[in-house]
Amino acid sequence: MTDAAEVLHHRAIDWWRDAVIYQIYPKSWADNDGDGYGDCAGVRARLPYLAELGIDAIWFSPFYRSPDNDGGYDVADYRDIDPRFGTVDDVVALVQEAHDLGIKVLIDIVPNHTSSEHRFFKAALQTAPGSPEWARYHALPGTGLNGELPPNNWKSVFAGEAWSRILDKSGRPTGYWYLHLFDDTQPDVNWDNPDIAAEFDETLRFWLDRGIDGFRIDVAHGLIKAAGYPDDNGETVVTAADGTITDKLPSPYWDQPAVHDVYRPWRAIADTYSPARIFVGEIWVGTPARLAAYLREDELHTGFNFPYLKANWRASELRPVIVESLKNDEAVGATTTWVLENHDVPRVVTRYAPLQQEALGLEDQESQLSAQIAEHELTDEDFKRGRRRARAGMLLTLALPGSAYIWQGQELALNEITDIPDGERQDPVWFRTKGVEKGRDGCRVPIPWTRDGSSLGFGPDGSKAWLTQPETWRELSVEAQEGDPASMLELTRKALHIRRREMALGDGDMAWRDDLGLGDEVLAFERPPIDGSPAVLVIVNTGQSDVEVPNAGALLVASQPTIERTAANTLVIPSDTTVWLRA
């Protein structure tokens, strides 16, 4: 078998290793019936759009039956569908139609917590703490004289205490508390209890039997809590003698060693299906090495590379993350999964804006992801530069070895929406902080499909979306960008189709081209040739000045519509621009 044939075989069997996967937030994608929320019929109607875009798979955020206190991540029934979205049969039909178009389907699974409306928690509420029903959750005696204080100092990711007091049947507080690392309507389950493993094993098989190609695991680094529930003293940074960070030891409720024991049986279940079914983990850990530990051959297939997402638009930040990620993933035989946006973080157009990254001096990467990022007024020039960098970031992401995820609307260069009316907001972060933090609604505003209409084509004309789209999005809609070669939509389509065509792109090797001498603000790397197919040279200029590349090969695609080439065959790459070249 030739090298090229091996690559094609590899891509067909281990498809996830170089797949481009498009994330759909169901309530914000397309509303067919006009109730303001996206639905299964809306997705089915738009599948041709995704096929034309050139993605390989879609990933659905939760569409399960849920009271929707946290955007569906509070699951009441893992084996039923929210009626607003449709039915299980509707999902099965959607999966088949997607498969007919060559698109695979992943769905979310949420194993760290259930909804307080889940049958397990409702059963617990009918009993006293210490019962077998409460043993499915983390129910502990409080501290203080009468248990009136929480068991420890753990805080919710959504602000406030991570513990809520358990009430008896008459509504009086007991001396016991239950754990919820997120909202109080999302009690954490106890993975030491065999009922929990059985519930999720059944759920995995239920959906795999209905044709699902895999799962994205929410809070995959959570699930297991440290024995004895010690106080949280924060993440511990471990440094070498030269001051470099060698490890970051987690808090007592994140990244505990026993979490890996959950995923080995899951992998065994997935491996019984053919064709291959996969897992991708939402894994927020301190270092690429800790991420790689989840990607061993008997655990998860891939995990989101959040250090890459957290890096600012600077070559000096991006390169070390790329190097470490590839090194650690290679050590366990895993592929790297690159991501710049998702349903939990402000959109990259806003994050990459100069006012966010430079004028305010936000050197702390975590601050780039906070709900407060968009509090600052961005000028038209900020948005212009943010979109320019978002275009360059898209091409960089799609050129790296491994797989990539695109968040809905990222292909349109949508910005974070910061001025959502208070009465429309639904994120529990907003409510738990009493409006101090705006939460994540700003990245979840429904997609603009058309220039006109009451919801910009999200739903039938006359209907209203659950979050109002801004007027500025009319010219960012799919309709406005379709057919415009200078648009972000057409750039994304072009890049995705080139990525499929060029054997050198996707999973595989890369080599840094420091010999080109382009400076510290430039990333330059080559994707090597395969069986005579041409190599691809990728150059990313994150600096403020033009970069000149003598004797540059043929231009495959550039993030900016116009790239100058001098009479001496020198390519001039402007600031905040990525190009793909024949090497």
Helices and strands as residue ranges (DSSP letters): H 3-13, G 15-17, E 20-24, G 26-28, H 40-53, E 57-60, E 64-65, E 77-81, H 88-100, E 104-109, H 119-125, G 134-136, E 139-141, E 163-167, E 173-179, H 194-208, E 214-217, E 236-239, E 245-249, G 257-259, H 260-270, E 278-281, H 288-292, G 293-295, E 302-305, H 306-310, H 315-331, E 337-339, H 348-351, H 354-354, I 355-359, G 365-369, G 373-375, H 380-399, E 403-407, G 410-412, G 422-424, H 428-432, G 441-443, G 471-476, H 478-481, H 488-501, E 511-512, G 514-516, E 522-527, E 536-541, E 547-550, E 555-558, E 564-565, E 570-573, E 577-582
